[in-house]
Amino acid sequence: MSLLQRVAQEGVTPEVTRPAAELVISGDSVHTTWSLEETDGLYSGMWQATPGKWKVDYAEWEYVYIHKGHSIITDEAGKETHLRAGDSYIIRPGLKGTWEVVETTLKDYVIRE
């Protein structure tokens, strides 16, 4: 394995999933994940989701960079954060609320458990 890896969807077999039924608030969001690294509690890759809304409860730290689309993360207090192309965020453990994909969203992610 090379110590330098290009972040790209090409050549990586994606995993296609949906949020667990008990978490879904609206829509039928399809999630496509291109995993590039899964080692010792570190996960990275690309993730795409189609419109829908579901509950989230982060136990891990996540860095995201939005390539395209529009999503809204709403915390338990009702504060909305809009994520759009060119945005990058850190999501810290303990964030609870909802993730809503308004327009199909593609992001890079790095997760640390």
C-alpha positions in Angstrom: 0.0 0.0 0.0 1.3 3.4 -0.9 1.8 6.0 1.9 0.2 8.6 -0.4 -3.3 7.9 -1.6 -5.4 10.0 -4.0 -8.9 10.7 -2.7 -11.2 9.6 -5.5 -14.2 7.5 -6.2 -12.7 5.7 -9.2 -11.5 2.2 -8.5 -13.3 1.9 -5.1 -16.3 -0.3 -4.8 -19.0 1.8 -3.0 -21.3 0.6 -0.2 -24.9 1.6 -0.7 -27.1 1.9 2.4 -30.0 3.8 3.9 -30.5 5.2 7.4 -32.0 2.8 9.9 -35.8 3.0 9.6 -36.2 4.1 13.2 -34.0 7.2 12.5 -35.8 8.3 9.4 -37.9 11.4 9.7 -38.7 12.0 6.0 -37.7 10.8 2.5 -35.9 7.7 1.4 -32.2 8.9 1.4 -29.8 6.6 -0.3 -26.2 6.7 1.0 -23.2 5.8 -1.1 -19.9 5.5 0.7 -16.5 5.0 -1.0 -14.3 3.9 2.0 -10.6 4.7 1.5 -9.2 4.0 5.0 -10.5 1.9 7.9 -7.6 1.5 10.4 -7.4 1.6 14.2 -10.5 3.8 14.6 -9.7 6.0 11.7 -12.1 6.1 8.7 -11.9 8.2 5.6 -13.4 8.4 2.2 -16.3 10.0 0.3 -20.0 9.9 1.1 -23.0 10.9 -1.0 -26.6 11.1 0.1 -29.8 11.8 -1.8 -32.6 13.9 -0.2 -34.1 12.9 3.1 -34.0 13.6 6.8 -32.9 11.4 9.7 -31.8 11.6 13.4 -28.1 11.7 14.2 -26.2 11.1 17.4 -22.4 11.5 17.0 -20.2 9.5 19.3 -17.1 10.2 17.1 -15.2 13.1 15.8 -15.7 13.9 12.1 -14.2 16.3 9.6 -16.2 17.0 6.4 -15.6 18.9 3.2 -18.6 19.4 1.0 -18.0 19.0 -2.7 -21.6 19.5 -3.9 -25.1 19.8 -2.7 -26.9 21.3 0.3 -27.5 19.7 3.7 -28.7 21.1 7.0 -27.6 19.8 10.4 -30.0 20.9 13.1 -28.8 20.4 16.7 -31.1 19.5 19.7 -31.5 23.2 20.5 -32.9 23.9 17.0 -29.8 25.6 15.6 -29.5 25.0 11.9 -26.1 24.8 10.1 -26.3 24.8 6.3 -23.5 22.8 4.5 -22.9 23.7 0.9 -20.2 23.2 -1.7 -16.8 24.5 -0.5 -17.7 24.3 3.2 -15.7 22.3 5.7 -16.8 21.5 9.3 -15.7 19.5 12.3 -18.5 17.6 14.0 -17.6 16.8 17.6 -18.8 13.9 19.7 -22.1 14.6 21.5 -23.8 16.4 18.6 -27.4 15.2 18.5 -30.1 16.3 16.2 -31.0 15.8 12.5 -29.2 15.7 9.2 -31.3 16.8 6.2 -30.2 16.5 2.7 -31.9 19.2 0.6 -29.9 18.6 -2.5 -27.9 15.5 -3.1 -24.7 16.0 -1.1 -21.2 14.7 -1.7 -18.6 15.0 1.0 -15.1 13.9 1.9 -15.0 12.6 5.5 -12.4 11.7 8.1 -13.8 10.1 11.2 -11.9 9.4 14.4 -13.4 7.2 17.1 
